Amino acid sequence: MVKTASRRQETARALQQRKSALLARLQLSPDLVRASYVKQYLTCGKKNCRCRRGFKHGPFYYLVQCLGTGRVRKFRPAPASPHT
């Protein structure tokens, strides 16, 4: 458990450093970027659905914003495929 927690902390620290470096290159304040683009696979809960066997539904794309009221998830359509 300790190794996993320390690995998560290292990963989080590395991501924060990467974000800071990117914001510095763009010359933006860190407070301006308060959202994440998330790809998620979900299960529906139906008893006989294939998602219960590991073939989850998705991907679904969300923009997750951290606002004063908490996190807000906004559904986004899938990005356009380069082959269409």
CNS distance restraints for C-alpha pairs under 8 A (distance, minus, plus):
assign (resid   1 and name CA) (resid   5 and name CA) 6.26 0.50 0.50
assign (resid   2 and name CA) (resid   6 and name CA) 6.13 0.50 0.50
assign (resid   3 and name CA) (resid   7 and name CA) 6.03 0.50 0.50
assign (resid   4 and name CA) (resid   8 and name CA) 6.19 0.50 0.50
assign (resid   5 and name CA) (resid   9 and name CA) 6.25 0.50 0.50
assign (resid   6 and name CA) (resid  10 and name CA) 6.17 0.50 0.50
assign (resid   7 and name CA) (resid  11 and name CA) 6.14 0.50 0.50
assign (resid   8 and name CA) (resid  12 and name CA) 6.00 0.50 0.50
assign (resid   9 and name CA) (resid  13 and name CA) 5.98 0.50 0.50
assign (resid  10 and name CA) (resid  14 and name CA) 6.09 0.50 0.50
assign (resid  11 and name CA) (resid  15 and name CA) 6.17 0.50 0.50
assign (resid  12 and name CA) (resid  16 and name CA) 6.16 0.50 0.50
assign (resid  13 and name CA) (resid  17 and name CA) 6.22 0.50 0.50
assign (resid  14 and name CA) (resid  18 and name CA) 6.17 0.50 0.50
assign (resid  15 and name CA) (resid  19 and name CA) 6.09 0.50 0.50
assign (resid  16 and name CA) (resid  20 and name CA) 6.15 0.50 0.50
assign (resid  17 and name CA) (resid  21 and name CA) 6.17 0.50 0.50
assign (resid  18 and name CA) (resid  22 and name CA) 6.18 0.50 0.50
assign (resid  19 and name CA) (resid  23 and name CA) 6.07 0.50 0.50
assign (resid  20 and name CA) (resid  24 and name CA) 6.06 0.50 0.50
assign (resid  20 and name CA) (resid  30 and name CA) 7.27 0.50 0.50
assign (resid  21 and name CA) (resid  25 and name CA) 6.31 0.50 0.50
assign (resid  22 and name CA) (resid  26 and name CA) 6.28 0.50 0.50
assign (resid  23 and name CA) (resid  27 and name CA) 5.77 0.50 0.50
assign (resid  23 and name CA) (resid  28 and name CA) 5.30 0.50 0.50
assign (resid  23 and name CA) (resid  29 and name CA) 6.94 0.50 0.50
assign (resid  23 and name CA) (resid  30 and name CA) 6.64 0.50 0.50
assign (resid  24 and name CA) (resid  28 and name CA) 6.50 0.50 0.50
assign (resid  28 and name CA) (resid  32 and name CA) 6.96 0.50 0.50
assign (resid  29 and name CA) (resid  33 and name CA) 7.71 0.50 0.50
assign (resid  34 and name CA) (resid  65 and name CA) 5.93 0.50 0.50
assign (resid  34 and name CA) (resid  66 and name CA) 5.88 0.50 0.50
assign (resid  34 and name CA) (resid  67 and name CA) 7.96 0.50 0.50
assign (resid  35 and name CA) (resid  63 and name CA) 6.57 0.50 0.50
assign (resid  35 and name CA) (resid  64 and name CA) 5.33 0.50 0.50
assign (resid  35 and name CA) (resid  65 and name CA) 4.22 0.50 0.50
assign (resid  35 and name CA) (resid  66 and name CA) 6.25 0.50 0.50
assign (resid  36 and name CA) (resid  63 and name CA) 5.69 0.50 0.50
assign (resid  36 and name CA) (resid  64 and name CA) 5.16 0.50 0.50
assign (resid  36 and name CA) (resid  65 and name CA) 6.59 0.50 0.50
assign (resid  37 and name CA) (resid  61 and name CA) 7.11 0.50 0.50
assign (resid  37 and name CA) (resid  62 and name CA) 5.84 0.50 0.50
assign (resid  37 and name CA) (resid  63 and name CA) 4.68 0.50 0.50
assign (resid  37 and name CA) (resid  64 and name CA) 6.39 0.50 0.50
assign (resid  38 and name CA) (resid  61 and name CA) 5.61 0.50 0.50
assign (resid  38 and name CA) (resid  62 and name CA) 5.14 0.50 0.50
assign (resid  38 and name CA) (resid  63 and name CA) 6.23 0.50 0.50
assign (resid  38 and name CA) (resid  64 and name CA) 7.09 0.50 0.50
assign (resid  39 and name CA) (resid  59 and name CA) 6.02 0.50 0.50
assign (resid  39 and name CA) (resid  60 and name CA) 5.61 0.50 0.50
assign (resid  39 and name CA) (resid  61 and name CA) 4.62 0.50 0.50
assign (resid  39 and name CA) (resid  62 and name CA) 6.54 0.50 0.50
assign (resid  40 and name CA) (resid  58 and name CA) 6.64 0.50 0.50
assign (resid  40 and name CA) (resid  59 and name CA) 5.38 0.50 0.50
assign (resid  40 and name CA) (resid  60 and name CA) 5.14 0.50 0.50
assign (resid  40 and name CA) (resid  61 and name CA) 6.34 0.50 0.50
assign (resid  40 and name CA) (resid  62 and name CA) 7.87 0.50 0.50
assign (resid  41 and name CA) (resid  56 and name CA) 5.62 0.50 0.50
assign (resid  41 and name CA) (resid  57 and name CA) 5.46 0.50 0.50
assign (resid  41 and name CA) (resid  58 and name CA) 4.69 0.50 0.50
assign (resid  41 and name CA) (resid  59 and name CA) 5.03 0.50 0.50
assign (resid  41 and name CA) (resid  60 and name CA) 6.33 0.50 0.50
assign (resid  42 and name CA) (resid  51 and name CA) 7.80 0.50 0.50
assign (resid  42 and name CA) (resid  56 and name CA) 5.43 0.50 0.50
assign (resid  42 and name CA) (resid  57 and name CA) 5.21 0.50 0.50
assign (resid  42 and name CA) (resid  58 and name CA) 6.45 0.50 0.50
assign (resid  42 and name CA) (resid  59 and name CA) 7.92 0.50 0.50
assign (resid  43 and name CA) (resid  51 and name CA) 5.39 0.50 0.50
assign (resid  43 and name CA) (resid  52 and name CA) 6.90 0.50 0.50
assign (resid  43 and name CA) (resid  56 and name CA) 5.48 0.50 0.50
assign (resid  43 and name CA) (resid  57 and name CA) 6.15 0.50 0.50
assign (resid  44 and name CA) (resid  49 and name CA) 7.74 0.50 0.50
assign (resid  44 and name CA) (resid  51 and name CA) 7.06 0.50 0.50
assign (resid  44 and name CA) (resid  57 and name CA) 7.67 0.50 0.50
assign (resid  45 and name CA) (resid  49 and name CA) 7.65 0.50 0.50
assign (resid  45 and name CA) (resid  52 and name CA) 7.52 0.50 0.50
assign (resid  46 and name CA) (resid  52 and name CA) 7.87 0.50 0.50
assign (resid  47 and name CA) (resid  52 and name CA) 7.29 0.50 0.50
assign (resid  48 and name CA) (resid  52 and name CA) 7.19 0.50 0.50
assign (resid  49 and name CA) (resid  53 and name CA) 7.73 0.50 0.50
assign (resid  50 and name CA) (resid  54 and name CA) 6.95 0.50 0.50
assign (resid  50 and name CA) (resid  55 and name CA) 5.70 0.50 0.50
assign (resid  50 and name CA) (resid  56 and name CA) 7.24 0.50 0.50
assign (resid  51 and name CA) (resid  55 and name CA) 4.52 0.50 0.50
assign (resid  51 and name CA) (resid  56 and name CA) 4.27 0.50 0.50
assign (resid  51 and name CA) (resid  57 and name CA) 6.47 0.50 0.50
assign (resid  52 and name CA) (resid  56 and name CA) 7.47 0.50 0.50
assign (resid  59 and name CA) (resid  78 and name CA) 7.86 0.50 0.50
assign (resid  60 and name CA) (resid  75 and name CA) 7.63 0.50 0.50
assign (resid  60 and name CA) (resid  76 and name CA) 7.62 0.50 0.50
assign (resid  60 and name CA) (resid  77 and name CA) 7.61 0.50 0.50
assign (resid  60 and name CA) (resid  78 and name CA) 6.88 0.50 0.50
assign (resid  61 and name CA) (resid  75 and name CA) 6.13 0.50 0.50
assign (resid  61 and name CA) (resid  76 and name CA) 5.31 0.50 0.50
assign (resid  61 and name CA) (resid  77 and name CA) 6.57 0.50 0.50
assign (resid  61 and name CA) (resid  78 and name CA) 6.22 0.50 0.50
assign (resid  62 and name CA) (resid  73 and name CA) 6.07 0.50 0.50
assign (resid  62 and name CA) (resid  74 and name CA) 5.33 0.50 0.50
assign (resid  62 and name CA) (resid  75 and name CA) 4.59 0.50 0.50
assign (resid  62 and name CA) (resid  76 and name CA) 5.35 0.50 0.50
assign (resid  63 and name CA) (resid  73 and name CA) 5.78 0.50 0.50
assign (resid  63 and name CA) (resid  74 and name CA) 5.17 0.50 0.50
assign (resid  63 and name CA) (resid  75 and name CA) 6.59 0.50 0.50
assign (resid  63 and name CA) (resid  76 and name CA) 6.93 0.50 0.50
assign (resid  64 and name CA) (resid  71 and name CA) 6.56 0.50 0.50
assign (resid  64 and name CA) (resid  72 and name CA) 5.63 0.50 0.50
assign (resid  64 and name CA) (resid  73 and name CA) 4.53 0.50 0.50
assign (resid  64 and name CA) (resid  74 and name CA) 6.39 0.50 0.50
assign (resid  65 and name CA) (resid  71 and name CA) 5.60 0.50 0.50
assign (resid  65 and name CA) (resid  72 and name CA) 5.21 0.50 0.50
assign (resid  65 and name CA) (resid  73 and name CA) 6.52 0.50 0.50
assign (resid  66 and name CA) (resid  70 and name CA) 5.80 0.50 0.50
assign (resid  66 and name CA) (resid  71 and name CA) 4.60 0.50 0.50
assign (resid  66 and name CA) (resid  72 and name CA) 6.48 0.50 0.50
assign (resid  67 and name CA) (resid  71 and name CA) 5.97 0.50 0.50
assign (resid  67 and name CA) (resid  72 and name CA) 7.11 0.50 0.50
assign (resid  80 and name CA) (resid  84 and name CA) 7.46 0.50 0.50
